[in-house]
Amino acid sequence: MKLGRSFFNLYFFIISTFIIFSWALDEVWNSYLEQDIESYTGYKTLMMATGDYVQKHPKEEWEEIIAGAAERWELPLKLVSLAEVEAIDHTDHNALSHSNAHIYYFDDQVMIHYLLKNSDSVITLGPAKMPTRPRVKATYRVMILATFGIVIFIWLWPMSRDLEQLKRATRDFGQGQFDSTAPAAKSTMIAPMIASFNMMAARIKRLIEAHKELTNAVSHELRTP
């Protein structure tokens, strides 16, 4: 059966609204992640563990240990002096602080400075990717969106079909086909409209027939001497 334009208009309107709402929610979520110190727990834990580990070794070995850790974990880790860190311009960056960790985030990048205790050495990480929602959750969102689209399709299809049939019946009725009626509705939401139209059409048909009978009767009386 042919799908009407009204069906596609309403279907895409609802789906577009859901997608826009989902996108807005995702933006709010990402903004929350950026500003929540707990979102960087993974990075912080890594740097704290690395810091504790290097401080158990002679200071001369710290830089080599950090370089090895960066290569092993494929992360931009470096050991720099406190003076070098203080010279970095973070004017355009948003900042968070927790204990010895200072977090600077901008766009979708993050930079973390971890000051080693009782020293003027700092472990830096970054720029690195901002913590994001796990991929499995993104997959769930796609599945939910697909399911939502199917449910909306199934829900709108009977309504669209009933509306198209009602539109066809009203067009035929308006063109003088007074026997035209709309088929019984499959959608409970459209059923009252179709019932009202059929009732109205039946009444108009009876009025027209009564008018014809009255006209014929008057005409007959006028012709009768």
C-alpha positions, -999 to 999 in steps of 0.1 A, spaced: 0 0 0 13 35 -9 26 56 19 12 91 20 32 123 22 16 130 56 31 98 69 66 107 59 63 143 71 52 132 106 76 103 107 107 123 99 95 151 122 94 128 151 126 110 143 144 144 137 131 157 170 144 126 188 178 129 171 181 166 180 172 158 216 197 130 217 224 153 203 216 180 228 217 155 256 250 142 244 264 177 244 252 183 280 268 150 290 301 158 274 301 192 291 294 175 324 323 151 318 347 180 311 338 197 344 336 166 366 370 159 382 360 122 385 359 119 347 397 120 347 401 93 374 418 70 349 444 95 339 449 106 375 453 71 388 479 63 361 499 94 369 498 89 407 509 52 403 536 63 379 547 90 403 548 67 433 568 42 412 595 66 399 600 81 434 612 47 446 641 50 422 670 74 420 661 108 405 686 102 376 663 73 364 630 92 365 631 106 330 640 72 315 612 55 335 586 80 323 597 76 287 594 39 290 559 42 305 549 66 277 560 41 251 544 11 268 510 28 273 512 49 241 504 81 260 521 115 257 539 113 291 569 135 299 589 146 329 595 183 331 605 208 357 581 229 377 595 260 361 587 247 327 551 239 337 546 274 352 558 289 319 530 272 299 502 296 290 468 281 300 449 314 296 425 298 270 421 266 289 395 255 315 411 243 347 404 218 375 426 209 405 427 180 428 455 173 453 488 174 433 470 171 399 461 201 378 438 194 348 435 217 318 409 210 291 401 227 259 380 216 228 383 178 230 418 177 245 430 175 280 464 181 296 473 169 332 502 180 353 511 159 384 536 173 408 558 147 424 559 150 462 588 168 478 604 177 444 602 203 416 596 176 390 562 173 372 548 144 352 527 158 323 502 140 302 488 155 270 474 168 250 453 137 251 418 128 242 390 139 265 374 110 284 342 100 265 313 77 269 323 40 263 318 28 228 294 1 240 271 28 253 272 46 220 261 12 204 232 10 228 222 45 218 221 35 181 201 4 189 177 24 210 173 49 182 167 21 156 141 5 179 124 38 185 123 44 147 106 10 141 81 15 169 72 50 156 69 35 121 45 8 133 25 33 153 22 59 125 15 35 97 -22 27 106 -28 64 113 -13 75 80 -33 49 61 -66 59 78 -59 96 72 -52 90 35 -85 70 32 -103 98 50 -87 124 27 -98 104 -4 -133 100 9 -137 137 17 -124 146 -18 -148 123 -35 -177 136 -13 -168 172 -21 -169 163 -59 -205 152 -55 -201 115 -48 -224 115 -18 -223 77 -14 -186 81 -6 -177 69 29 -144 63 47 -135 27 55 -134 16 91 -103 29 109 -75 6 121 -61 33 144 -81 41 175 -69 77 173 -83 83 139 -115 62 144 -135 90 160 -127 113 130 -138 87 105 -169 79 124 -178 116 126 -172 120 89 -193 90 79 -221 103 102 -219 137 87 -218 123 52 -249 102 59 -268 131 73 -259 153 43 -269 126 19 -303 122 37 -308 160 36 -300 161 -1 -324 132 -8 -351 148 13 -345 181 -5 -349 163 -39 -381 146 -27 -395 179 -15 -385 196 -48 -401 168 -68 -433 170 -46 -436 208 -50 -429 205 -87 -456 178 -90 -481 200 -71 -473 230 -93 -479 209 -125 -511 194 -112 -542 216 -120 
